[in-house]
Amino acid sequence: MAAFFQGWTRSLRGEDEAGLTEMRRGIGISREQGLVWNAAAFEPPLAEAEARAGETDAGLRRLDSALAELERTEGRWYEAEIHRIRAGILLQHDPANTAAAEQSLQTAIAIAQSQKARSFGLRAALALAKLYRAANRDADTRTVLAPAIEGFPPTQQFPELTEAQTLLSALSESDAVRARELASREEDAAERFSAYYSLWGGRLTRGEPAPMREIAELFLREATARPDCPETLIAYRVCGCNCLQFGDFAGAHQHFQKTIELYDRARHAGFADRFGQDPRASAEILDALALWVLGRVDESLRVADRALADAESAGHASTMGHALAYAAFLGLFRRNPEAVATYSPAMADVASRYDFPAYWAGIAVFLQGWAKSRPAEMRRGLAIYREQGRIWLLPEAVLAEAEASAGETDAGLRRLDDAVAAMERTEERLYEAEMHRIRAGILLKRDPADTAAGEQSLQAAIAIARSQKARSFELRAALSLAKLYNAANRDADAQAVLAPAVEGFPPTDQFPELTEAQTLLAALSL
């Protein structure tokens, strides 16, 4: 082992011949002693050193032998690195033939992900991202790199992390430059607005808050500055989506209302193809979510029904799929499995019939898994979604709750804590109050006697919901805390937390928590 490592160090210092000699001697000694594991671990670095010294054919032969031996010994701890190293040697052997190297790097990433080998995964993702970047495939670069970086523990001792973060920042800057370039091209406003929408959509998908704000504000400012600009309603919808993402539900409702008010079927019929969905139907179903969170439950359900009817009349597959997906998520917000079980299969059918991208199928699988209380199915759906490089924390929180309900409390708590940590970067605060309420439930399930941490999480949920004017989430968290207090004979505290949440809440039969809260409040008043 000493001989091998000394040789490897000399190789890195440029002493190719002496280094290779020592490394080969070390492997030879190991094999003489019957230390197959040592020898197998040494083969990939030696192959890399041989390629560095110009012996690419020898390096490739050595790696192929190592992979064959791996199938026999099942010594897979360095498997991802073998494929990454192989890609590097293939590129050195023939720089013009990138296909085989790309395939090897994709294999390395897939293996690393299956092993939860984040360091090897990031190293392979960085190599593939650099390959894509050199080919001007910036979208693919970002898609492969962002998931590898997301949630990686910060450190100064892993240079690849710093390099990956720098590359991702450079991509973000190139998008901003592109947006500014488009802004200066007054001769084709329609093309510019389409580009803004595309840039914003990519940022939303990857959870990048600062560029999302920048592009949305630029879009709205330019559209509203042009007299009778047809794309103005799209700019309002984009801003509404941002508000929803960042937990400004009242702002989201206002923007979606502007989209709906400005909609003219004759004038905007072609926008479904140009901007993904029919603007009115899309704004309506998203507005239904905002209204429900704001506590306007009956109005929300009426708007959702109208959105589904408008999507049907639009005769546009993506619009219909979008409306069904968010109708299902509205059912999830309501904790209504019947609604989710109705809309998610219909959405899956649309996605399958029209060959939509894989992430649509992932959403459908996730939602159907939730409706059937099957965490494994939910995990499978979420994995499909994340494979596309998409970041969305809401499903993580919902899955965490389902895992805890199935007895996997530690797994649920870890997942939820990871989501809360990621929220600080993405600023996805749509489900923030619910995350803290769910966390309280998991903590109390894990240790019913230790109520302090659960109480703290519920107080955080209530405070966040109040700051967001999220009355439905506030009432739900307040009810949980009031029940906790009531069980501890703290009736005055239960009444103090529950009364403000119930007061002025719009009357409805479609929100069971309201009825339960009113019943508890009446009992506390006796």
N, C-alpha and C positions, 0 to 999 in steps of 0.2 A: 504493500500500500504506500509506503514511504517513497519508494522508487517511482511509482506511478505519479503521485502528486508532485514530486519534485520535477519530473519530466513535463507534466502539464504546465507548471509555472514557467519553466524555461521556454516552452512552446509559445506561451502568451507573450513572453518578452522578445520574441522574434528569433530565438535560437532553435530553428525548426529541426535541423538534423539531430542535435544533441537531445532535444526535448522528445522527439519521436522515439529515439533509441531507448531512453529511460522509461517512457510510457509502455512501450512494447515489452521491455524487460520486466516491468512490474506485473503486467498481465500474464506473462509467461510463468513467473514465479507462482502467482495465484493459481493458475491452472495446474501446475505441477503438484501443488498442495491439495488439489481437489476442491478449491474454493470457487465453485461455479458462480455463486452469487456475486462475489467480488469481481470476477472477470467479466460477467455480463454487464455489471454497472459501469465498468471502465471502457467498454467497447464504444458507446456513443461519443464520449469526449475525445477518444482517440480518433474516431472517424472524422470528427470536426477538425481536429488538429491536422490530420492528413490532408483534408481539403484545403485548410488554410495554407499548408505548405505546397499546394498545387497538385496534390495527388487525389483528385476528385473521384476518379474511377475506383481507387482503392477504398476511399471513404464510403462510397455508395455500396460496394460489395460488403464491407464490414457491417454497415447498418442493416442490409438485407439479411445477413447471417444472424445479427442480433435479434431482429424481428422474428426470424424462424425459431431461434432458441427460446424466445419469450413465449411462444405458443406451447412449447413443451414444459417450461419451468413455471409458467404463469407469474413470473416476476414482473409485475406491471407498474411498479412504483415510478419508473422513469419512462414509461411508455409514451406519454404525451411529448416529452422532450425528444425522444427518438424521431418522431414524425416532424417536429419543428426543425431539428438539425438536418433531417433528410431534405426538407424544403430548401434550406439554405444552400446545401451542397448542389441540389438540382439547379438552382438559379445560378450558382457559380459555374456549373458545368455548361449551361446553355441559357444565358440571360434572356434570350428572345422567347424561350418557351416557358411561359409563366403558368400554364394550365396545371401541369403536374405538381408544381410547388404550391399553387393555390389549394389543390386538393389535399396535399399533405398537411398544410396548415389548418385547413378546415377539420381534418381528422384529429389533429393535435388539440384543437379547441374543444371538439365534441368529447374527446376522451377526458380532457381536464375537467370539463363541466360535469361529466358523469361521476368523476372521482372527487368533486368539490375541491380540486387542486387549483386554487385561485392564482397562485403565483405562476405556475406553469401556464395556466389559461391566459393570464394577462400578457405573458411573454410571447406566446403564440399569436394572440390577437394583435399585439403591437407589430409583429412581423408581417402579418397579413394586411394590417391597416397601411403600413408603409408601402407594401406592394400595390395596393389599390390606389393610394395617393399618387404614386409614380405614374399610374395609368390614368390620372385625372378622374378617378371614380370616387369622388368625395362623399357621395351619399352612402356608398358601400363602406367607405373608410369609417364613417361615423357609426354606422349600424354595427360594425364588428367591434369597435373600440369602446363605445359608451357603456355597454353592459359589463365589459370586463373591468372597467374603472369603478362603476357604481358600487358604493358601499365598501370599496377596498380600504382596509385600515390605513390611515395616514402614517407615513414613515419616510425618513430620509435615507434609509438603508436599502432601498430597492430602486436603483436608478431607472428601471423600466417604467415604474409608476410615474415618476417625474416626466420622463420622455413622452409617455402616453398622454398625460394631462396637457403637456405643451402642444402636442399635435392636435388634440381635441380643441384647445383654445384657438389654435391657428385656423382650424376649420370654421369655428364660430366667427372669427374675424373676417374670413373670406366671404361668409354669408352676409355680414353687415356691409362689407365693401360692395358686394353685388347689389344689395338693396339700395345703397346710395347711388350707385351707377344708374340703376333703373329709374331712380327718382329724378335724375337729371335729363331723362329722355322724354321730353314733353310731347314728342311727335306720336307716341303710341301709348296712350294712357291705359287702354284695355290690356295690353300685354304687361304693362307694369303692375297693374292691380292683380292680374293672374299670378304673376311672379311673387308678389307680396303674400298672397294667400298660400302659395306653395311653401315659401320660406317659413311662414308662421306655422303651418301644419307640421312641418318637420320638427320645429322647436317644441310644439305641443307634445308630439309623439315621444320625444326624447327627454321631456321634463326639464327644459332650459328656460327659466323664468325671465331673466333679463332680456334676451332677444325676443321672447314672446311679447313683452310689453313694448319694446322699441318698434317692432314691425307693426303691431296692431295700432299703436298711436300714429305712426307714419301713414298707415293705410287710411285711418279715419280722418286725419288732418287733411290729406290730399283729396280724398273723395268728397268731403263736405265743402272744400274750397272751390270745387268745380260746379258750376251751375247745372242743376238737374242731372247729376252724375248717376248712371244706372247702378254702379257698383257700390253706392253708399250703403245700401241695406246689407251687403256682404260685410262691409267694414264694421257695421254695428253688430252683426252676428259674431264676428271674430272677437270684438271687444267683450261681448256678452259671454263667450266661452272663456275668455281670460278671467273675467269676474267670477264665473262659476268655479273655475280651477283654483282661484286664490281665496275663495270663501267669502266673496262679496255678493251675497245672494240678491240683495235689493238692487245693486248695480246691474247684475246679470238680467234681472227682470226688466229693468228700464231699457237696456240695449236690445233685448229680444223683442220687446214691444215696438221699438222703432223699426226693426226689420219687418215685423208683421204689418205695421201701418204703411210702410213704403212699398209693400209688395203689390205688383201689378202682373197678373198672369200673362197678359199679352206681351208685356215688356220684358219679363224676367223668365219666361218659359225655358229658354236655352241655358239658364244659369245652372240647372241641375247637372248637366254634363260638364260645364266649365268649372263649377265649384263643388262638385261631389254629390250634393243633394239639392232638392228643391228648397230654396231659402226659407219660405214660409213654414213648410212642414217641419223642417229641421229646427227653426227657431221656436216653434210651438212646443215640440216635444222636450227641448231643453228648458224652455220656460216652465213647463209642467214640473220639472225637477226643482227649479228655483222656488216656484210657488209653494210646493209641498214643504220644503225646508223652512220657508218663511211662515208656515202655519196655516196657509190658505188652502186647506186640504181639498175641500169640495171643488173649489175653482181649479185647482191643479188637475183633478181627475177629468173635469169637463174639457180643459185645454188638451189633455192627453188624448181623449177620444177624438177631438177635432183634428189633432195632428195625424192620427192614424187614418182618419177619413181623407184628409188632404193628401197624405202620402199615397193612398190607394188611387185617388183620382189623378195624381201626377203621372201614374203609369211608368215610374222610373225605379228600377230595381234597387239601386243604392239608397235612394230616398226611403223606400219601403223597409229595407234592411236596417237602416239607421233608426227609423221610427220604432220598429219592433225592438231593437236592442235597448233603446232608452226607455221604452215602455216597460221592458223587463226590469231594468235597473230601478225604475220608479217602484215597481212591485217589491224589489229587494229593499229599497228605502222603507217601504211600508211594512216590511217583514211579512209579506203575503206570498207564500209559496204557490198558491193557486194562480195568481197573476203571472208570476215568473214562469211557471210550468205551461202557461198558455202562450206567452209571447216568445220565449226562447226557442222552442222547436220550430215555430214559424220563421223566426230569423235564420235558424240553421238551414231550413229548407230553401230560403231565398239565396243564402250564401252558397249552398251546394249547387243549386240550379243554374246560377249565373257565374259560377267559378270565381267567387270573390277570393281575395288574398287570405292566407292561412289564419291571420289573426282574428278574422271574423268567426271562423270555426272555433278558435280557442275561446272566444267570448261565449259562444253558444254552449260549448261543453261546460265551461265554468258555471254559467247560470243554471243549466239543467242539473249540474251536480249540487248546487245550493238548494234548488227546489226539492231534490230527493234526499237532502242531508247526507251527501256522500263526499267527504273531504278528499278522497283519492281522486275522484273525478274532477273535483275543483282544481286540485294540484295539476292534473294533466292539462286541463284547459288553460290554466295560467302559464304553464310551461310553453305551450304552443304560442301563446300571445307574446311571451318574453323572448322567444327564439327570433322574433321579427325585429328585435332591438327596441321594443316599445316599453315604456315605463308608465305604470299606473298603480298608485298605491292603494286606492280604494279596494280592489279585489284582494290585496294582501291582508287588509284588516278584516274583511269579511271571512276570508279563509281561516285566519287566526281564531276567530270566534267559533267557526265550525270545528276546527281541530280541538279546541278546548271542550266543546260540547260532546265530542266523541271520546273524551278522556285524555287527549294529548295536550295537557295544560302547559307543560314546559315548551313543547314545540310551538304552540300558539303564542305563548308569551315572547319567545325569541323572535318569531316572525313579526309580531306587532312592534316590538322594540326596534327591530331593523327598519320597519316602515316609518316609525316616528322619527328615527335618525335621518332617513333618506328625505323626509319631508322638509327638513331644514335646508336641503340643497334645492329641491324641486319647487318648494313653496306650494305644493299641492295641498290646499287646506280645505278642499271640498268636504272631506269626511273627518276632519280633525277632531271635532267634538265627539263624534261617535268612536273614534280610535281610543280616546281616554275613557269613555264609558265602557267599551268592550274590555279594555285593560283592567278596569275595576272588577268586572265580572269574572275575568280569568283569575285574578289575584284572590278573590273571595272563594272561588271554586277550589283553588289549590290549597288554601288554608283559611277555612271559614272563621277560625278564632281570631285571626289577625285582620281586624277591620280597618286599621289606620291607613294602610297604603291604598285600599279600595276607596275609602272615604276621600282621600286626597285626590285620586284620579277622577272621581265623580265631581268634586268641586272644580277641578280644572276643566272638565267637560262642560259644566254649566257656565263657567266664566267665558270660555271660548265661544259657546253658542250665543250667549248674550251679546258679545262683542260683534258677532256676525249677524245678529238679528235672526238667528236660526231657531225659531220658536219650537218647531217640532223636535229638533235634537235637544233643545233645552228642557222641554217637558219630559222627554224620555229619560234624560239623565237625572232630572230633579225627582222623578218618580222612583228611580232606583235608589237614590240617596235617602229619600223620605222613608222607603221601606226598610232600609238599613237602620235608620234612626228609630223607627217604630219598633223594630225587633229588639233594639237595645233599650226600650222604654224611654227614649228621648223624644217624646211626643211634641214638645214645644219646638225642638229643632226640626222635626219632620214637617210641622205646619209652617214654620218660617221659610223652609226651602221650597215647599210645594205651592203655597198660595200665590206667590208672584208668577210662577210658571203657568198656573191655570187662569189667573185673572186676565180677562180680555181675549183669551184664546178663541178664535172663531168656532162657533158650535158646529159639530159634525158627528155623524155616526160612522165615519170611515177611518177613525183614528182610535183604536181600542185603548191606547194609553190615556187618552183624555178622560174617557169614562171611568177607567180604573183610578186615575188621580182624583177625580171628583168624588168618587165613592170613598176613597181613603181620607180625603180632606173632610168630608162630612162626618166620618167616624171619629176623626181627631177632634172635631169641634164639639162632640157630645160631652 
